[in-house]
Amino acid sequence: MVSTRLSLQRAGQFALLTLTDASGLNILDRRLLTEFSQLLAELARDPALAILLLTGAGSKAFSAGANLKELAELDTAAAWEFSRLGQELTTSIWNFPCPVIAMINGICFGGGLELATACDFRIASEHATFSYPASRLGILPGFGGTQRCPMLIGLARASELMLFGRVIPAATALSWGLVNAVVAAAELSTVAWRWASELAQRDAHAIRQTRACLRRMAENDFLHERAAFAACFSQPDVKAKLQQWRRLIIPDAKEQQNIS
């Protein structure tokens, strides 16, 4: 499968998957969500693959989240489907047959953070920032974030992150347990590959079984999240809030046109 928004590099038993777009924000739209899930399904069938690394192109963002223009056009039924696509992708990452390492090189907001929390490990640049801005937009995280984030940082911290919609720096994310390590930007790739190499030296069967057991401890209700996400789009002011936020994080009109 070929995608202009996903770059795949293979090096023996390792694979590096990079999100990209012209804006550098590595936005998640419907097409990308679908293509990403399809590519993961192909990679999951490769018995030679031991470690998958995930990052965003450039230094601006891992991913700034969902396509706000698309979100502003959703009704309740379309929002349900959009959430389903996002949950399908994050579940594919969560259930991937080998460990997945997120290399977080900048902005990690909304759906981008939901991608990251579905990975086994998150290694962040010191310049990375994290946020679930959904409460500012009249919606909620719809790609599995309400279920996975509390498992990482606890209910109190997850509530603070999601209900206030604040932006936190990498150092705070580390102290909360949202990321596993914070490193200098120039060292991000080196450290991530070092982790990948060390993991690949462990017994593959033991790794698979351990990950399977760890995932069984989680009792998730993604269907309720999807319904709640969709219901938000019946509120009269959601579209205006989404458009206002889009102008805030993508202030340049030309860049807005590039993210259709």
N, C-alpha and C positions, 0 to 999 in steps of 0.2 A: 504494500500500500504506500502511495506517495502523497505527502502533504507538504504544502508550502509553509505551514506554521509549526511543523515539528521536524527537528533535525535529529537523526539517529546515527551515532558513531559506535562501532564495535571494535573492541580490542581483546581478542581471545574470549575469556569467560566473563568479560565485563561489557556493559552497554551504557552509553551516556545518551539520555534523551533531553533535548533542549527545546523549550518553548520560545517562539520568536514572533514578532510582528514589527511593522514599520515604526510604531510609536515608541518601542522599547518597553512598553508596559506589559506586554505578553498577556493580552486580554483573552478571556475564555468565552468564546461564542458557541452557538449550537454546533456549527460544523466542526470546530476544533474538539469539542467534547466527544462527538461521535467518532472522529478520526483517531483521537487519542485512545479511546476504549478499544477500537479495532486493532490499533497497533500493539497495545498491551496484550490483547488476546493472541496475536501472532507471536510475540516475544515469549509469552507464557508457555508456548508449545516447544520452545527450544531447550532441550535437556542440557546443552552445553553452557547455558547462561547461569552464572553464579551470583552476580550482583548487578542491580540496576541503579544508576544514578540519574537524578532528575534535577534540572536547573532551568533558569531563564537566560535568554541571550542578552548580552550587554551588561552594564553595571547599574542600570536604573531599577530594575525590578526582577524578582522571581516571577511573580504575577500579581497584577493589581486587582485581579478578580474578574467577575463576569462583565460581559459587554453591557454597559449601562444603556446604550441606545436600544438594544434588544429588550432589556428588562422593562424599559419605559413603554414598550409597545405590547406588553403581555396583558392578557386577561387571566381570569382564574384558571381556566382550562389549560391555557398555554403555559402558565406558570407551573402548574402541576407537571407538565411534560418537561419543562426546562429543568426543574428540580430532579426529575427522574433521570435525565441524562447526566446531570452532575453527580448524583448519588451512584449511578452505575459506574462512572469513571473512578470516583474515590474508593468504591468497593473493589474495583478491579485492582487498584493499587494496594489496598488493605489486604486482599486475598492473593496477591501476586506470589508465585511459588518460591521466589528467592527474596532476600532482603532488598529494600529500596531505601536509598539515601537521598535526602533532599539537600541540595546545595543552594542556600538562600542568599542571594547576592544583592538584595535591595528590598524594594517594597514587596511586602507579602500580606496582601489585604483580601478580605472576603473569601471568594472562591479559591484564590491562590493559597490562602492559609488553610483552607479545607483540604486542598491537595496535599499540602505539607504535613498536616496532622494525620493523614492516611499512610504516610511513609513510616518506616521503622525508625529512622534516625533523621534529625534535622541539624545540619551544621550551618551556622549563619555567619555572614560577614559582620564585622563590627558596625558597619553602616546600615545594616538591615533594620527595617521597621515593620511592625506587626499591628494589624487592626481587623476587627469585625465591625465595619461601619454601618451594618444593616439597620440598626435601631435608629440611626439618623435619617434613613431613607424610608422608614415606614414598613420595613420588611424584616426578615430574620435570615440567618444562614440556612441555605437550603441544599447544600451538597454533603450533608452529614456532620457538619461542624457542631451542632448542638449535642450530638451523641459522642463524638470522639474527643473533642477538646476537654470536657470535664474529666475524662479518663487520664489525661496527661497532667492537668494542672489543678484538678479538684473543682468542686462545684462553686466555691466562693470566688476563686480567681476567674473561672469561666464566666460567671455571672457578671463580674466587674468588667471583663473584656467585652462581653457581648451587649450588656444592657447600657453601658455608658458609651460604647463605640469609640473609646479612646485609642490613640496611636501610642504604642509602647516601643522603646528602643530595644536593641538586641540584648543589652545588659540586663534589662528587666525581664525579657523573655527567658533568659538563661536562669535567673534567680527563681522564676516561677516554674521552671521545668518545661517550658514550651519548646525550647531547643536543647540539644545535647551539648553543644559547644559553640563558642563565639571566637572567631579568629580574625586576624587582619585580612583585609580584602585581598591582598596579594597572595595570601597563604590559603585561601578558601579551597581552590582546586587541589592543591598539594595535600592538604589535610583530609579532604574527602576521599581522595584516591588512596591515601594511606589507610583510612578506615576500611575501604572496600577491599584492599589487598589483605588486610588482617582477617577480615571476615571470611574471605575466600579460602583461607588456610584452615578454617574450622571444619569439622565433619558436616557434610552437606545434609545427611539424613538427620543428624541431631538438631541442626539449625531448623529444618522444616518442621520437625515434630515439636520443638520448643515454641516456634512461632504459632503453630496450630493451637497449642495449649493456651498460650497467652491470649489468643483471640477468642477462645471459648469463654473466657472470664467476662467478656463484654456482652451485656444484654441490651441491644440497641433497638430503638423504635424509629426507624427511618421513615416509615409510612406516616406516622403522626407529624414528623418534621415536614414532610412533603405537603401534607394537607394544610398545615399551618402557614407554610410559605405561600402556597397558592391562595389561601384565604386573604392574605394581605393585599392582593391585587384587586380586591373588590372595594378597597377603601378609596375615597375620592381624591385624596391628595398625594397618593403614592407616585404617580407619574411625574408630578411637579418636583417632588423631592429627589427623585432619581435624576431628572434632567439638571437640577441645581447642583447635585453632587458631581455629575459628569463634567459640568463646566468648571467646577472647583479643582478637580484632579487632572483635567485635560483642558487647561485654559486657552490653548492655542486653537483657533478655529480650523486651521489646516489639519492639525493633528486629529481633531474631532472627525473630520471628513474621512480620514484614513481608517478610522475604526468604525466600520459600517455595521 
